[in-house]
Amino acid sequence: GQGRAIHVPNPTWGNHIAIFENAGLKPTYYPYYDSQHNTVDFKNLFDYVNKAEKEVFLLHACAHNPTGEEQWQEVQEEAAHCVVRQC
């Protein structure tokens, strides 16, 4: 709906922000990438996801996932949220 938040990873593709804003959504960034260790920061990611209630999340399962890790199924199982999955 209009004005509803969509949580996008930091970093994300530049065009995603414009697409969601033009659709009336409010993009907010969630943590997932530990650039110091080049890994997914699951602790901060799960902490963020579990604080949200019935929110929409955009996940990068591949392509822009700089870690090479493919544990996004674990993220989906951890959260009982509506998830938009971009593959």
C-alpha positions as CSV (number, residue, x, y, z in Angstrom):
1,G,0.0,0.0,0.0
2,Q,0.8,3.6,-0.4
3,G,3.4,4.8,2.1
4,R,4.2,1.3,3.4
5,A,7.9,0.5,4.1
6,I,9.9,-1.9,2.0
7,H,13.2,-3.0,3.5
8,V,16.0,-3.2,1.1
9,P,19.6,-4.4,1.6
10,N,22.5,-2.0,2.1
11,P,23.9,-2.0,-0.6
12,T,21.2,-2.5,-3.2
13,W,20.8,-1.8,-6.9
14,G,20.3,1.9,-7.5
15,N,17.2,1.5,-9.6
16,H,15.3,-0.3,-6.8
17,I,14.9,2.9,-4.7
18,A,13.3,4.8,-7.6
19,I,11.1,1.8,-8.5
20,F,9.7,1.5,-5.0
21,E,9.4,5.2,-4.4
22,N,7.4,5.6,-7.7
23,A,5.2,2.8,-6.5
24,G,4.4,4.8,-3.3
25,L,6.6,2.7,-1.0
26,K,9.2,4.0,1.5
27,P,12.5,2.2,1.1
28,T,14.5,1.7,4.3
29,Y,17.9,-0.1,4.5
30,Y,18.6,-3.2,6.5
31,P,22.0,-4.4,7.4
32,Y,23.2,-7.7,5.9
33,Y,26.8,-7.3,4.7
34,D,29.9,-7.3,6.8
35,S,32.4,-5.7,4.4
36,Q,35.3,-6.2,6.8
37,H,34.9,-10.0,6.7
38,N,33.1,-10.2,3.3
39,T,30.3,-12.2,4.8
40,V,26.6,-12.0,5.6
41,D,26.1,-10.4,9.0
42,F,23.4,-12.8,10.1
43,K,23.2,-11.6,13.7
44,N,22.4,-7.9,12.7
45,L,20.2,-9.1,9.8
46,F,18.1,-11.4,12.0
47,D,18.0,-8.8,14.8
48,Y,16.6,-6.3,12.3
49,V,14.2,-8.7,10.6
50,N,12.8,-10.0,13.9
51,K,12.0,-6.4,15.1
52,A,9.8,-5.8,12.1
53,E,6.2,-6.9,12.1
54,K,4.5,-8.0,8.9
55,E,6.9,-6.0,6.8
56,V,8.1,-6.4,3.2
57,F,11.7,-7.3,2.6
58,L,13.7,-7.4,-0.7
59,L,16.4,-10.1,-0.6
60,H,19.2,-10.4,-3.1
61,A,19.6,-14.1,-3.4
62,C,22.3,-13.7,-6.1
63,A,23.8,-11.2,-8.5
64,H,24.3,-8.3,-6.0
65,N,25.1,-10.6,-3.1
66,P,28.8,-9.7,-2.6
67,T,29.3,-12.5,-0.1
68,G,28.7,-15.4,-2.5
69,E,26.7,-17.0,0.4
70,E,23.3,-18.5,-0.5
71,Q,21.6,-18.9,3.0
72,W,18.7,-16.7,2.1
73,Q,16.3,-19.7,2.7
74,E,17.5,-19.4,6.4
75,V,16.6,-15.7,6.4
76,Q,13.1,-16.5,5.1
77,E,12.6,-19.3,7.6
78,E,13.8,-17.0,10.4
79,A,11.2,-14.4,9.6
80,A,7.4,-14.8,9.3
81,H,7.2,-11.8,7.0
82,C,6.1,-11.2,3.5
83,V,9.3,-11.4,1.4
84,V,9.9,-10.1,-2.1
85,R,12.7,-12.2,-3.4
86,Q,14.8,-10.9,-6.3
87,C,16.8,-13.6,-8.0
